[in-house]
């Protein structure tokens, strides 16, 4: 079970050097429940990531805006940790909240932006855009 995003942010702020943060990110990836094999599909594959990344989005109609539940996976340990961070940030939120949440600002605040390769940074942007597209689609069909 993943910790809440506020707890993750607190833990990152407690860790002084990049190596510790890197290990914590990998640990977050290990905490994610496994993605069912049938969810490792082309439809769930995130385009624009150097590693293999899958995001499975479930949309639940609520009393207000629809709520998105996310599960994910990657074939790379560090990227799996980045997926876990995205899930902690976005899963269980209303679609309109997702569109208002700036994941890239969070990554900069955690010091991840300066330590990720350009390829990984592009992959993060691809994940964010995929989640935002799912949120826009959910709002359009609500």
Secondary structure, 3 states (H helix, E strand, C coil): CCCCHHHHHHHHHHCCCHHHHHHHHHHHHHHCCCCCHHHCCHHHECCCCCCCEEEEEEEECCCCCCEEEEEEEECCHHHHHHHHHHHHHHCCEEHHHHHHCCHHHHHHHCCCCCCCCHHHHHHHHHHHHHHHHHHHHHHHHC
